């Protein structure tokens, strides 16, 4: 076989299989593994078939469970990779088998064009299908092969979705909030008009036949108690699955006069912040709000402005404005043409002839004024064509104000003045903004903004979409401000410009920091608990914490804080001294009260804390440090813990001495393993040793890392700590120093204490010397600290290999010690929690009981409800499998296949960021 052929064969994609019948596999670590009919498997590289005693076997990875097993070939049925991707998201195994028996239909769904019409279930509790449009087809996360269908709900089902096309940090498609769904192939079907009656994927019985006349987000009004109430449509559709059911409209009211919470018979129809702002009405009682029906705004000048006459001249055709399909208006995209008799006047807005007369007169500068005289002199009363015949206007007796029709030829068409409550919205106006002036409107694009002599407020130069006989080419009083085609340049006061109403108004960005304390979080709030609440453990901890909406709710990059607080306080009392530490600062007392009564006590009693509580703590940290990033930016747990301890004015956790220097105080310790260059015989070069060079290292444990870090840095603990937060050695995703780190369940810090009674590594007498060079010696207890009594120290360093060593004398507690072995009490610390990071997101594993399987996994942002302005849903779940791996030694773990690690275990061992150790006995003295 040639090299090219061999290379191409090696690079072929792995084959996909489906388990054809139930099968059992015996695994050395996992025990009996049961494969079920319908599970999908992928062939492993280098795991080609080989013949055993009973037949051919294949090494495959079961996609549903993540385990790698050896399976008989006859149990597997090969599946095309593209069909396997469609079947992978289908949760029911028997349904997978049925779908695979119809490959033509699966291929049909694979070839559907984006934009195709579909029918999908919009709710788990409803059997009725909703209209939808295919917007995306593919995997939801990078590296995944599972194919999902992203659809946008249409018609009455709009607003009943779960997202806006955004999934875990990726915008897969764009649609309005609560209109998007991601579904497997088993939950979609084609409309009856586009599929045959025997379509095998018509898993739903019927399709939605009603189309809502009102869209979600549309403004409506309705009469109530002799007045008109207004609001925005949040739901429009039938309340039951019957085809003849009456359509109802759910409205989010502007005033608190409602009594509906968004639910109907325990089924959520839409999101209503408070029942006082919700109303559910029959469609017959609700009407769409027109522009003229909108309530008047609080204007700057209460004096009403006259409107232009709208009646066209008798024998002159109106000019029809053609609206461009592009959102950017160009001079060639708008063409003024006479209106044909077949065109309906409601199809396109018209520029009436009377408007042209008024605009021409308003734009025309007085002929008697010199060119440079821009200061507005007193003007004569407006001529009759400018005034409605039913409202004659008296001649002005003083120079015109800013609200007069014209000022020295300056065009000031009457448009609704900007309300005080919307004054800040004027900031969006800039060169290039699409605007409208007048009513009926004239549309155009701002080409120039500036000052004109004689006017105190800014002026906008607009290039109109259509020609206007009274307009210019961008010049005003013979002074050019911008260039545009003739009869398209118009100058108006900037405050009279409005956003182009032909296009949807972009949503203003929401202040997510303040949103935590708004009514939007009313349904997610947590209670304040004054009574001191101890942590729960064992089965009680699982009952209190396990499930969705449990733990601490994440919001706005708060995962670093959520994971840290849950690790410290959920099932451990060793950090409770922080809640009662005496402090004289009012700021510190406020933070301590917030931490104790709003976060820790509610978490332990109810198992849940709202994001508004942690945001209050983040605001206190921001005020204390003058770092605004604490409320909205990503931070690391060590940044948060350092600032929290400083805010509470507490005593440092650790006191560490280097050589003969004075002890230094700190709150946590960063592990720094050395860069070892040892001889080939050194155990440090073994890939399964506790420590090795970065090039060969696979697995390390925390005990070895801590001893090595202290030994090579010449550090000692001056006193035994009650809590020990340790930061793992890692430098980003691409520069991990270890493939995996095993958190030691028990940490022995006896030999790291200054002036502690220590045993000789050889004879167990009182140790008086220690040697850094001997630490790497494979002949004397490799991988452990080397400490000797005086006799053993002389004997060990008499050897020719160790004559260059430089042992250092250690401090021994004062007193007389008898000759013989020393059996002192070891200073041990227990692992209570591990914080992990993956792609800038922190989660935590917490030990909640004495059993090896008592582990909980916490993610403050496990799920999300709604789009950009939605809510994160925290989750806590049991992870008993963690205990089995933590009980392994480094050598045993190094022999495992890393691909067999399931996700929670993989995150703990491969992405560990901080380990929390505690000594419950010592914490009582804090």
C-alpha positions in Angstrom: 0.0 0.0 0.0 1.4 3.4 -1.0 1.9 6.2 1.6 -0.8 8.4 0.0 -3.4 5.6 0.2 -2.4 4.8 3.7 -2.8 8.5 4.7 -6.2 8.9 3.1 -7.4 5.7 4.7 -6.2 6.9 8.1 -8.0 10.2 7.7 -11.4 8.8 6.7 -14.3 9.9 8.9 -15.3 7.4 11.6 -18.2 5.1 10.9 -21.5 5.6 12.8 -23.6 2.7 14.2 -26.9 2.1 15.9 -27.3 -0.7 18.5 -29.6 -3.2 16.9 -30.5 -5.1 20.0 -29.9 -4.8 23.8 -26.4 -5.8 24.8 -24.3 -6.0 28.0 -20.6 -5.2 28.3 -18.3 -5.9 31.3 -15.9 -3.0 32.1 -13.1 -3.2 34.6 -13.9 0.2 36.1 -17.6 0.8 35.4 -18.7 -2.8 35.9 -21.7 -4.0 33.7 -22.6 -1.5 31.0 -26.0 -2.0 29.3 -26.4 -0.9 25.7 -29.9 -0.3 24.6 -31.5 -0.8 21.2 -31.5 2.6 19.4 -28.3 4.0 21.0 -25.8 5.6 18.6 -22.1 4.7 18.6 -19.1 6.1 16.8 -16.1 4.0 15.8 -12.9 4.8 17.7 -9.7 5.6 15.9 -7.4 2.6 16.0 -10.3 0.5 17.2 -10.9 -1.5 14.0 -12.5 -4.8 14.1 -10.6 -7.9 15.4 -11.6 -11.5 15.7 -12.1 -12.9 19.2 -13.1 -16.2 20.5 -16.7 -15.7 19.6 -16.6 -13.4 16.5 -15.6 -9.9 15.3 -15.5 -7.0 17.7 -15.3 -3.2 17.4 -14.2 -0.5 19.8 -16.9 2.2 19.8 -17.9 5.2 21.9 -21.6 5.3 22.9 -22.7 8.8 22.1 -25.6 8.8 24.6 -23.5 7.8 27.6 -19.9 8.7 26.5 -18.4 5.4 27.5 -16.0 3.5 25.2 -16.7 -0.2 25.0 -15.8 -3.3 22.8 -18.9 -4.6 21.1 -19.6 -7.5 18.8 -20.0 -6.3 15.2 -23.2 -8.2 14.7 -24.9 -6.1 17.4 -24.3 -2.9 15.5 -26.0 -1.5 12.4 -24.1 1.0 10.3 -25.8 4.4 9.9 -24.9 7.2 7.4 -23.1 10.0 9.3 -25.6 12.6 8.1 -28.6 10.5 9.3 -26.9 9.8 12.6 -26.6 13.5 13.2 -30.4 13.9 12.7 -31.1 11.0 15.1 -28.8 12.0 17.9 -31.0 14.7 19.4 -34.1 12.4 19.4 -34.4 11.3 23.1 -36.7 8.3 22.6 -34.7 5.3 21.4 -37.6 3.4 19.8 -38.5 6.5 17.8 -34.9 6.6 16.5 -35.3 3.1 15.2 -38.6 3.9 13.5 -37.2 7.1 11.9 -34.1 5.2 10.6 -36.4 2.8 8.8 -37.5 5.7 6.6 -34.2 7.2 5.3 -35.9 8.9 2.3 -37.9 11.1 4.7 -34.8 11.9 6.7 -33.0 13.0 3.6 -36.0 15.2 2.7 -35.7 17.1 5.9 -31.9 17.4 5.5 -32.5 19.1 2.1 -35.2 21.5 3.3 -34.3 25.1 2.3 -34.1 27.8 5.0 -37.4 29.7 5.1 -39.5 26.5 4.5 -42.8 26.4 6.3 -43.2 23.8 9.1 -45.6 22.7 11.8 -44.1 22.2 15.3 -45.4 21.7 18.8 -45.2 25.0 20.7 -45.8 23.5 24.2 -45.2 20.2 25.9 -48.7 20.4 27.4 -50.5 21.2 24.2 -51.1 18.8 21.3 -51.9 21.6 18.8 -49.2 22.4 16.2 -48.1 25.9 15.4 -46.9 27.5 12.2 -43.2 28.0 12.0 -40.4 28.8 9.6 -37.1 27.0 9.3 -34.3 29.5 10.2 -31.4 27.2 11.1 -30.3 23.6 10.8 -27.2 22.2 12.4 -25.4 21.6 15.7 -26.0 23.9 18.7 -22.5 23.8 20.0 -19.1 23.7 18.4 -17.7 20.2 18.1 -21.2 18.6 18.3 -22.6 16.4 15.5 -26.2 16.5 16.7 -28.4 18.3 14.1 -31.2 20.5 15.5 -33.8 22.6 13.6 -34.0 26.2 14.7 -37.5 27.5 13.9 -39.3 30.8 14.3 -42.9 30.6 15.5 -45.4 32.4 13.4 -49.0 33.6 13.7 -50.8 33.2 17.0 -47.9 31.1 18.4 -45.4 34.0 18.2 -44.2 34.8 21.7 -44.6 31.2 22.9 -41.0 30.2 22.1 -38.0 30.0 24.4 -35.3 32.1 22.8 -34.5 34.6 20.0 -32.1 32.3 18.2 -29.4 32.7 20.8 -28.0 29.5 22.4 -25.2 29.5 25.0 -23.3 32.5 23.7 -23.9 31.9 20.0 -26.4 33.7 17.8 -27.5 30.8 15.5 -30.3 32.9 13.9 -32.2 36.1 14.5 -35.8 36.4 15.5 -37.9 38.3 18.0 -37.7 37.4 21.7 -39.7 34.3 22.7 -40.3 33.3 19.1 -37.5 30.8 18.6 -37.3 27.0 19.3 -34.6 24.4 18.8 -36.2 21.0 18.0 -35.1 17.5 16.9 -36.3 16.1 13.7 -38.9 14.0 15.5 -40.8 17.1 16.5 -41.2 18.8 13.1 -43.6 18.1 10.3 -44.4 19.7 6.9 -47.7 21.5 6.2 -50.4 19.3 4.7 -50.1 21.1 1.4 -46.4 20.2 1.0 -46.4 16.6 2.2 -48.2 13.4 1.2 -50.8 11.9 3.4 -48.4 9.1 4.2 -45.5 11.2 5.4 -43.9 9.1 8.1 -42.7 12.1 10.0 -46.1 13.5 10.6 -45.8 12.7 14.3 -48.4 15.3 15.2 -52.0 14.8 14.2 -53.0 18.2 12.9 -51.6 21.6 12.1 -52.5 25.1 13.3 -55.2 26.5 11.1 -55.8 29.9 12.7 -53.7 32.9 11.9 -53.6 35.8 14.4 -54.7 39.2 13.1 -52.5 40.8 15.8 -48.7 40.4 16.1 -46.8 40.1 19.3 -45.5 43.6 20.2 -48.3 45.4 18.3 -49.9 48.3 20.2 -53.7 47.9 20.9 -56.4 49.7 22.8 -59.7 48.7 24.4 -62.5 50.4 26.4 -62.7 49.8 30.1 -64.8 51.7 32.7 -65.7 54.6 30.4 -62.0 55.2 29.4 -59.6 53.7 26.9 -56.7 51.5 28.1 -53.7 50.9 25.9 -50.9 48.3 25.9 -48.8 45.9 23.9 -49.8 42.5 22.6 -47.9 39.6 24.4 -50.2 36.7 23.2 -52.8 36.2 20.6 -54.4 32.8 19.9 -56.9 30.3 21.1 -57.0 29.2 24.8 -57.7 25.6 23.9 -56.7 23.2 21.1 -60.1 23.2 19.5 -60.0 24.5 15.9 -63.1 26.6 16.4 -61.9 28.1 19.7 -62.3 31.9 20.1 -59.1 34.0 19.8 -58.0 35.8 22.9 -55.4 38.6 23.3 -53.0 38.9 26.2 -52.0 42.6 26.7 -49.2 44.2 28.7 -50.9 47.4 30.0 -49.4 50.8 30.3 -51.4 51.4 33.6 -51.8 49.0 36.6 -55.5 48.3 36.0 -55.3 44.7 35.1 -55.7 41.4 36.9 -54.0 38.7 34.8 -50.6 37.0 35.4 -50.0 35.5 31.9 -51.3 32.0 32.8 -54.4 30.1 31.7 -55.3 26.9 33.5 -51.7 26.4 34.8 -50.4 26.9 31.2 -48.1 30.0 30.7 -49.2 31.9 27.6 -46.8 34.9 28.0 -44.6 36.7 30.4 -46.4 39.4 32.5 -44.2 41.1 35.2 -47.1 41.8 37.5 -50.8 40.8 37.4 -51.7 44.5 37.7 -50.2 45.1 34.3 -51.9 42.1 32.5 -55.3 41.7 30.8 -56.7 38.7 28.8 -59.5 39.8 26.5 -61.5 38.3 23.5 -60.2 39.5 20.2 -63.5 41.2 19.5 -62.9 43.7 22.3 -59.4 44.7 21.2 -58.5 47.0 18.3 -55.2 47.9 16.8 -54.0 51.4 17.8 -53.5 53.7 14.9 -51.1 56.6 14.7 -53.9 59.1 15.2 -55.2 57.3 18.3 -52.0 57.4 20.3 -52.2 59.7 23.3 -50.6 63.1 23.1 -47.2 63.4 24.6 -46.1 65.9 27.1 -44.8 68.5 24.7 -42.3 71.2 25.3 -44.6 73.9 24.0 -48.3 73.3 24.9 -49.5 75.6 22.2 -51.1 73.5 19.4 -49.5 73.8 15.9 -51.7 74.1 12.9 -51.7 71.2 10.4 -51.2 71.5 6.7 -54.3 71.2 4.4 -54.5 67.7 2.9 -56.9 68.2 0.1 -55.3 68.0 -3.4 -55.8 70.6 -6.0 -58.6 69.9 -8.4 -56.9 69.2 -11.8 -53.4 68.1 -10.7 -52.4 64.5 -10.0 -50.7 63.7 -6.7 -47.1 62.6 -6.6 -46.7 59.0 -5.6 -43.7 58.1 -3.4 -42.2 54.7 -4.1 -40.8 53.2 -0.8 -37.5 51.5 -1.3 -36.9 48.0 -0.1 -33.4 48.8 1.1 -33.2 50.5 4.5 -30.8 53.1 3.2 -32.4 55.7 1.0 -30.4 56.8 -2.0 -31.2 59.5 -4.6 -31.9 56.9 -7.3 -34.1 54.6 -5.1 -37.0 57.0 -4.9 -38.8 58.0 -8.1 -41.7 60.5 -8.2 -44.4 59.3 -10.7 -47.9 60.4 -11.3 -50.4 58.2 -9.4 -52.2 55.7 -11.7 -55.9 55.3 -11.4 -55.5 51.6 -10.4 -53.2 52.2 -7.4 -54.9 52.4 -4.1 -54.2 55.4 -2.0 -53.5 53.3 1.1 -50.7 51.3 -0.6 -48.2 54.2 -0.7 -48.0 57.5 1.2 -48.7 60.5 -1.0 -47.2 64.0 -1.1 -50.2 66.2 -1.6 -50.1 69.3 -3.9 -51.0 71.6 -1.0 -48.0 70.3 0.9 -45.7 71.4 -2.0 -47.2 74.9 -2.0 -46.7 75.2 1.7 -43.2 73.8 1.7 -42.2 76.1 -1.2 -43.4 79.2 0.6 -41.8 78.2 3.8 -38.4 77.5 2.2 -38.4 80.6 0.0 -36.2 83.3 1.7 -37.5 86.9 1.7 -36.3 88.8 -1.4 -35.7 92.0 0.5 -33.1 90.6 2.9 -29.4 90.7 2.1 -27.7 87.3 1.8 -25.7 87.6 5.0 -28.6 88.7 7.2 -29.5 85.4 8.9 -31.0 86.9 12.1 -34.7 86.5 11.8 -36.5 89.9 11.5 -40.3 90.3 12.2 -42.3 88.6 9.5 -45.7 89.4 8.0 -48.6 87.2 8.9 -48.7 83.9 7.1 -50.7 83.9 3.9 -54.0 82.3 3.6 -52.9 79.0 1.9 -50.9 78.2 5.0 -53.9 78.5 7.4 -56.8 76.1 7.7 -59.9 77.9 6.7 -61.8 76.9 9.9 -59.1 78.4 12.2 -58.0 81.9 11.1 -54.8 83.1 12.7 -54.3 86.6 14.1 -51.3 88.6 12.9 -48.3 88.3 15.2 -47.3 91.4 17.1 -43.8 90.3 17.9 -40.9 88.6 16.2 -41.7 84.9 15.5 -40.7 82.3 18.0 -39.1 78.9 17.3 -42.5 77.5 16.7 -43.5 79.8 13.8 -43.7 78.3 10.3 -40.8 80.1 8.7 -37.8 82.1 9.8 -35.8 83.8 7.1 -36.6 81.2 4.6 -35.7 78.4 7.0 -38.1 75.4 6.6 -39.7 74.5 9.9 -42.5 72.2 8.9 -45.0 71.5 11.7 -44.2 68.1 13.2 -45.2 66.8 16.7 -42.7 68.3 19.2 -40.5 65.9 21.1 -41.9 65.1 24.5 -39.8 65.8 27.6 -39.9 62.1 28.5 -38.3 61.2 25.2 -35.8 64.1 25.0 -32.9 61.7 25.5 -33.8 59.7 22.4 -32.6 62.6 20.3 -29.1 61.2 20.8 -29.6 58.7 18.0 -29.8 61.5 15.4 -26.6 61.7 13.4 -25.5 62.0 9.8 -26.9 59.0 8.0 -30.0 58.6 10.2 -33.2 57.9 8.3 -35.8 60.4 9.5 -39.2 61.9 8.7 -40.6 65.4 9.1 -44.1 66.8 8.8 -47.4 65.0 9.2 -48.2 63.4 6.7 -44.5 62.7 6.6 -41.7 63.6 4.2 -38.9 60.9 4.4 -35.2 61.3 3.9 -31.7 60.9 5.3 -29.7 63.4 7.4 -26.7 64.5 5.3 -25.6 67.4 7.5 -26.0 68.7 11.1 -24.8 72.0 12.3 -25.5 75.6 13.3 -26.9 78.4 11.2 -26.2 81.9 12.3 -29.2 83.4 14.0 -30.5 80.1 15.5 -29.5 78.8 18.9 -30.5 75.2 18.2 -28.9 72.7 15.7 -30.2 72.4 12.2 -30.4 69.2 10.0 -29.9 69.1 6.3 -32.0 66.3 4.9 -31.8 64.6 1.5 -35.4 63.7 0.7 -36.5 60.5 -0.9 -38.5 62.4 -3.5 -38.0 65.6 -5.3 -39.7 68.7 -3.8 -40.0 71.8 -6.0 -39.3 74.0 -3.1 -36.2 72.0 -2.0 -32.5 72.8 -2.9 -29.4 70.9 -3.9 -27.9 71.0 -0.4 -27.4 74.8 -0.3 -29.0 77.3 2.1 -29.0 81.0 1.2 -26.4 80.3 -1.5 -24.1 78.6 1.1 -23.5 74.9 0.4 -23.7 72.5 3.4 -23.9 69.1 1.6 -24.4 67.8 -1.9 -27.5 66.0 -3.3 -29.6 66.1 -6.5 -31.6 69.2 -7.2 -34.9 69.7 -5.4 -34.1 67.1 -2.7 -32.3 69.1 -0.1 -34.3 70.3 2.9 -33.2 72.2 6.1 -35.2 71.7 9.3 -34.6 72.1 13.0 -33.1 69.0 14.4 -35.7 68.7 17.1 -38.4 68.4 14.5 -36.9 65.2 13.0 -38.4 61.9 13.9 -37.2 58.4 13.3 -38.4 56.9 10.0 -41.6 55.1 10.9 -41.5 52.8 7.9 -38.8 50.7 9.7 -39.0 49.1 13.2 -37.5 51.1 16.0 -34.5 49.5 17.5 -34.8 48.5 21.1 -33.0 50.7 23.6 -30.3 48.7 25.5 -31.5 47.7 28.9 -29.4 48.5 32.0 -28.9 44.9 33.2 -27.4 46.1 36.5 -30.5 48.0 37.5 -32.8 45.4 35.9 -32.0 43.1 38.8 -34.1 45.3 41.1 -36.9 45.9 38.7 -40.3 44.3 38.6 -39.0 41.9 35.9 -37.3 39.9 38.7 -40.4 39.7 40.8 -41.1 36.0 40.0 -37.5 35.1 40.7 -37.1 36.9 44.1 -35.8 35.1 47.2 -36.6 35.9 50.8 -34.5 37.5 53.6 -33.8 35.2 56.5 -32.7 36.8 59.8 -32.3 33.6 61.8 -28.9 32.0 61.7 -29.2 28.8 59.6 -26.6 26.0 59.8 -25.6 24.2 56.6 -27.4 21.0 55.6 -25.6 17.8 54.7 -26.2 14.2 53.4 -29.6 13.4 52.1 -31.0 16.7 53.4 -28.6 18.6 51.2 -29.8 16.8 48.1 -33.4 17.4 49.0 -32.8 21.1 49.6 -30.6 21.9 46.6 -31.1 19.4 43.8 -33.1 20.6 40.8 -33.6 23.6 38.6 -34.0 27.1 40.1 -31.8 25.9 42.9 -28.5 27.4 44.2 -27.6 31.0 43.3 -29.1 32.6 40.2 -26.5 33.9 37.8 -26.8 37.3 36.0 -24.4 39.5 34.0 -21.1 37.5 34.2 -21.6 36.6 37.9 -20.6 33.0 37.7 -17.3 33.6 39.4 -19.1 34.9 42.5 -22.0 32.4 42.4 -19.6 29.4 42.2 -17.4 30.7 45.0 -20.3 31.5 47.4 -22.0 28.2 46.8 -18.7 26.3 47.4 -18.0 28.2 50.7 -21.5 28.2 52.4 -23.9 25.7 50.9 -22.7 22.6 52.8 -19.8 23.8 54.9 -19.6 25.9 58.1 -15.9 26.5 58.2 -16.4 30.0 56.5 -19.2 31.0 58.8 -16.8 33.1 60.9 -16.9 35.6 58.1 -20.6 36.2 58.9 -19.9 37.2 62.5 -16.5 38.8 62.5 -16.6 42.0 64.6 -16.2 45.1 62.6 -16.5 48.8 63.3 -17.1 50.0 59.7 -20.6 50.8 58.7 -19.8 49.7 55.1 -18.5 46.3 56.4 -21.5 45.8 58.7 -23.8 46.4 55.7 -21.9 43.9 53.6 -21.9 41.3 56.4 -25.6 41.7 57.0 -26.3 41.3 53.3 -24.1 38.2 53.0 -25.6 36.6 56.1 -29.3 37.4 55.8 -29.8 37.8 52.1 -27.5 35.2 50.7 -26.2 32.5 53.1 -29.3 32.0 55.3 -31.8 31.9 52.4 -29.5 29.6 50.5 -29.4 27.1 53.3 -33.1 27.3 54.2 -34.8 27.5 50.8 -32.0 26.3 48.5 -32.2 29.3 46.3 -30.9 32.9 46.1 -32.0 35.5 43.5 -29.5 37.4 41.3 -30.7 40.7 42.8 -29.1 39.8 46.1 -25.7 39.0 44.7 -26.0 42.1 42.6 -26.3 44.1 45.8 -23.1 42.5 47.0 -21.4 43.3 43.7 -22.4 46.9 44.1 -20.9 47.1 47.5 -17.7 45.6 46.1 -17.7 48.2 43.3 -18.1 51.0 45.8 -15.3 49.7 48.0 -12.8 49.1 45.2 -13.9 51.8 42.7 -13.9 49.0 40.1 -17.1 49.2 38.1 -16.3 45.8 36.6 -17.6 44.0 39.7 -21.2 44.6 38.5 -21.0 43.7 34.9 -17.6 42.2 33.9 -16.0 38.8 34.1 -13.8 38.3 37.2 -11.8 35.5 38.7 -12.7 33.9 42.1 -9.4 35.1 43.7 -10.3 38.7 42.8 -13.7 38.3 44.4 -12.4 36.5 47.5 -9.6 39.0 48.1 -12.0 42.0 47.8 -14.7 40.3 49.9 -12.3 39.6 52.8 -11.0 43.2 52.6 -14.6 44.6 52.5 -15.5 42.5 55.6 -12.2 43.7 57.4 -11.5 40.1 58.5 -8.2 38.4 59.5 -6.2 36.7 56.7 -6.6 33.0 56.4 -2.9 32.1 55.9 0.4 33.2 57.5 3.4 32.1 55.5 7.1 32.6 56.3 9.9 32.5 53.7 13.3 31.5 55.1 14.1 33.8 58.0 11.8 36.6 57.0 8.8 37.8 58.8 5.5 35.9 58.2 3.4 37.3 55.3 -0.4 37.2 55.5 -2.7 36.3 52.6 -6.2 34.9 51.9 -5.3 32.1 49.4 -2.3 30.4 47.9 -1.4 30.0 44.2 0.4 26.7 43.5 3.6 27.1 41.5 5.1 23.7 40.4 8.8 23.9 39.5 10.2 23.5 36.0 12.1 20.3 36.7 15.2 19.2 34.7 16.1 15.9 36.2 18.2 13.0 35.1 16.5 10.2 33.0 16.4 8.0 36.0 14.5 10.5 38.0 10.9 9.5 38.9 9.8 13.0 38.0 10.1 12.1 34.3 7.7 9.2 34.7 4.4 10.1 33.0 2.5 8.7 36.0 4.5 10.3 38.7 2.9 12.9 41.0 5.1 15.6 39.5 6.9 15.6 36.2 8.3 18.0 33.7 5.6 19.8 31.7 6.6 18.0 28.5 5.8 14.5 30.0 3.3 15.2 32.7 -0.2 13.7 32.5 -1.6 13.6 36.0 -0.8 15.5 39.3 -2.5 15.5 42.7 -2.9 18.5 45.0 -0.9 17.0 47.8 2.2 16.6 45.7 1.7 20.0 44.1 1.4 21.8 47.5 4.5 20.1 48.9 6.6 20.8 45.8 5.5 24.4 45.7 6.4 25.0 49.4 9.6 23.0 49.1 11.1 24.8 46.1 10.0 28.2 47.3 11.3 27.7 50.8 8.0 28.4 52.5 6.4 27.3 55.8 3.1 27.9 57.4 3.5 29.6 60.7 0.2 28.2 62.0 -2.3 25.6 60.8 -5.0 27.2 58.8 -8.7 26.5 59.4 -9.5 27.1 55.6 -7.1 26.7 52.7 -8.1 28.0 49.3 -5.6 26.7 46.7 -5.4 28.0 43.1 -4.4 25.3 40.6 -1.5 25.9 38.2 -3.1 26.8 34.8 -2.6 29.5 32.3 -5.6 29.6 30.1 -7.3 26.9 28.0 -4.3 26.4 25.6 -1.6 26.3 28.3 -2.7 23.9 31.0 0.4 22.6 32.9 -1.3 19.2 33.5 -3.7 17.0 31.5 -5.6 16.4 34.8 -5.3 17.3 38.4 -6.7 14.9 41.1 -7.9 16.9 44.1 -6.6 15.0 47.1 -9.6 14.1 49.4 -7.3 14.7 52.5 -4.5 17.2 52.6 -1.6 16.6 55.1 0.1 19.9 56.0 2.0 18.6 59.0 5.4 18.8 57.3 4.6 22.3 55.9 4.2 23.8 59.4 7.0 25.9 61.0 8.2 24.6 64.3 6.1 21.4 64.1 7.2 18.1 65.4 8.2 16.1 62.3 9.4 12.5 61.8 12.6 11.4 60.2 11.8 9.9 56.8 14.1 6.9 57.6 14.0 6.1 61.3 10.9 8.0 62.5 12.9 9.9 65.2 12.5 13.7 65.6 13.6 15.3 62.3 16.0 18.2 62.5 17.1 18.5 58.8 15.4 18.7 55.4 17.0 18.6 51.9 15.6 20.1 48.8 18.0 18.1 46.5 16.9 14.8 48.1 13.3 15.6 47.2 13.9 14.4 43.6 16.0 11.3 44.7 14.3 8.1 43.6 16.2 6.0 46.1 14.6 7.5 49.2 10.8 7.6 49.4 10.4 9.3 46.0 7.9 12.1 45.6 7.8 12.9 49.3 9.4 15.5 51.5 12.9 14.4 52.8 13.6 15.2 56.5 16.1 13.5 58.7 17.4 13.3 62.2 21.0 14.2 62.8 22.3 10.6 62.4 20.4 9.8 59.2 21.3 13.2 57.7 25.0 12.4 58.0 24.6 8.9 56.7 22.4 9.9 53.7 24.7 12.7 52.6 27.9 10.6 53.0 26.9 8.9 49.7 28.9 10.2 46.8 25.8 11.1 44.8 24.6 13.4 47.7 27.8 15.0 48.9 26.9 18.2 47.0 23.5 18.5 48.7 22.9 21.4 51.0 20.5 20.3 53.8 18.9 23.0 55.9 18.2 22.8 59.6 14.5 23.0 60.6 13.0 24.4 63.7 12.0 22.0 66.4 9.5 22.8 69.1 11.1 23.7 72.4 11.3 20.9 74.9 13.2 17.6 75.5 12.3 14.7 73.3 13.0 11.1 74.2 15.0 8.8 72.0 12.7 6.7 69.9 10.0 7.0 67.2 7.8 10.1 67.3 4.1 9.5 66.9 2.6 12.9 66.7 -0.9 13.8 65.5 -1.0 14.7 61.8 -2.5 18.0 60.8 -5.1 17.0 58.1 -7.5 19.1 56.1 -10.5 17.8 54.1 -11.6 18.7 50.6 -15.0 20.5 50.7 -15.4 22.0 47.2 -13.7 22.5 43.8 -14.4 25.4 41.5 -13.8 24.7 37.8 -13.7 26.9 34.7 -14.4 26.1 31.0 -14.6 28.8 28.3 -14.8 31.6 30.9 -17.6 30.0 32.8 -17.2 28.9 36.4 -19.1 26.0 38.1 -18.5 24.2 41.4 -18.5 20.7 42.8 -19.4 20.5 46.5 -18.9 17.7 49.0 -22.2 17.4 51.0 -21.7 14.4 53.2 -19.3 11.8 54.6 -19.9 9.2 51.9 -17.5 9.1 48.9 -20.5 9.6 46.5 -21.8 12.7 48.3 -21.0 15.3 45.6 -23.2 18.0 44.1 -22.6 19.9 40.8 -23.8 23.5 40.7 -24.1 25.8 37.6 -25.6 29.3 38.1 -26.4 29.6 34.4 -27.4 26.0 33.5 -30.4 27.2 31.4 -32.0 30.4 30.2 -35.6 31.6 30.0 -36.1 34.3 27.4 -33.7 36.1 25.1 -31.4 39.0 25.9 -33.7 40.4 28.6 -34.5 36.9 29.9 -33.3 35.1 33.1 -30.7 32.5 33.9 -31.9 29.4 35.5 -29.5 27.9 38.1 -29.3 24.1 38.6 -27.9 21.7 41.2 -27.6 18.0 40.5 -26.0 15.0 42.2 -22.7 13.7 40.9 -22.0 10.4 42.7 -19.6 9.3 40.0 -17.1 11.9 41.1 -16.2 9.9 44.2 -15.1 6.9 42.3 -12.4 8.8 40.4 -11.2 10.9 43.3 -10.4 7.6 45.2 -7.9 6.6 42.5 -4.2 7.2 42.7 -2.4 9.3 40.2 -0.9 6.1 38.6 -4.3 4.4 38.4 -5.9 7.5 36.9 -3.1 8.0 34.3 -3.8 4.5 32.9 -7.4 5.4 32.1 -8.6 6.4 28.6 -9.4 10.1 28.8 -12.1 9.7 26.2 -14.1 7.6 28.7 -14.5 10.5 31.1 -18.1 11.7 31.2 -18.7 15.4 31.3 -19.1 16.3 35.0 -16.1 14.2 35.9 -14.1 15.6 33.0 -14.8 19.1 34.1 -13.7 18.4 37.6 -10.4 16.7 36.8 -9.4 18.6 33.6 -10.7 22.1 34.4 -10.1 22.5 38.1 -9.4 26.1 39.1 -9.6 26.3 42.9 -9.8 23.7 45.6 -11.2 24.6 49.0 -9.9 22.6 52.0 -11.0 23.1 55.6 -10.4 21.8 59.1 -13.7 21.8 61.0 -12.0 21.5 64.3 -9.8 24.6 63.8 -12.6 26.6 62.3 -14.4 26.6 65.8 -11.6 28.8 67.1 -12.2 31.6 64.5 
